[in-house]
Amino acid sequence: MPPLTPQLGLFDPQVVRSAKLQRITEWPEQLRFPINFDKNKVEDTVLNDIRLSTSPLIITGFTSLDYLIDFVAELDAEQPYFLA
């Protein structure tokens, strides 16, 4: 089995250097490509998308199921949603 190498983060020096070499100077907008950085959180962007959607499609793994149940329980009663 090959040796394990750690996964790089978006802001690790190697990634930043590579982005500069490729003349990438800005990340896409938070709403288009959400990342956890500074005050921005992926969670805020995704939950807002779901709240504003009239028919969201949510696919979750078992580990996220309790979080999803809590989220749906907090929705307004008048907000349309479909659970299957």
C-alpha positions in Angstrom: 0.0 0.0 0.0 1.4 3.5 -0.9 2.3 5.8 2.0 -0.5 8.1 3.2 0.0 11.8 2.4 -2.0 14.5 4.3 -4.7 16.2 2.4 -3.9 19.8 1.6 -6.2 22.7 2.7 -7.2 25.5 0.4 -4.9 27.9 2.2 -1.9 25.7 2.7 1.3 27.3 1.3 1.7 24.8 -1.5 -1.8 25.5 -2.7 -1.4 29.3 -2.5 1.9 29.0 -4.4 0.3 26.8 -7.1 -2.6 29.3 -7.5 -0.2 32.2 -7.9 1.7 30.3 -10.6 -1.6 29.7 -12.4 -2.4 33.4 -12.0 -5.4 32.6 -9.8 -5.8 35.7 -7.6 -9.4 35.4 -6.3 -11.7 32.7 -5.1 -15.2 32.4 -6.6 -17.9 34.3 -4.6 -19.0 32.7 -1.4 -22.5 32.1 -2.7 -21.2 30.1 -5.7 -18.3 28.2 -4.0 -18.8 28.3 -0.2 -15.7 27.7 1.9 -15.1 28.0 5.6 -12.7 30.9 5.9 -12.6 34.0 8.0 -16.2 34.9 8.9 -17.7 32.9 6.0 -19.2 29.5 6.8 -20.4 26.8 4.3 -23.1 26.0 6.8 -24.6 29.5 6.6 -24.7 29.5 2.8 -26.2 26.0 2.4 -28.8 26.5 5.1 -29.9 29.8 3.6 -30.2 28.1 0.1 -32.4 25.4 1.6 -34.6 27.9 3.5 -35.2 30.0 0.3 -35.8 27.0 -1.9 -39.4 25.9 -2.6 -38.4 22.3 -3.3 -34.9 21.5 -1.9 -33.3 18.2 -2.6 -31.2 17.1 0.4 -29.0 14.0 0.2 -27.4 13.2 3.5 -25.2 10.6 5.1 -26.1 9.0 8.4 -23.8 11.3 10.4 -25.7 14.4 9.2 -29.1 13.0 9.8 -29.6 14.3 13.3 -28.5 17.8 12.2 -31.0 17.6 9.3 -33.8 16.6 11.6 -33.2 19.6 13.9 -33.0 21.9 10.9 -36.4 20.7 9.4 -38.0 20.9 12.9 -37.1 24.6 13.0 -38.7 25.5 9.7 -41.8 27.7 9.7 -45.0 25.6 9.5 -46.1 27.6 6.4 -42.9 26.9 4.5 -43.5 24.3 1.8 -41.3 21.3 1.9 -41.4 17.7 0.9 -39.9 14.9 2.8 -39.5 11.5 1.2 
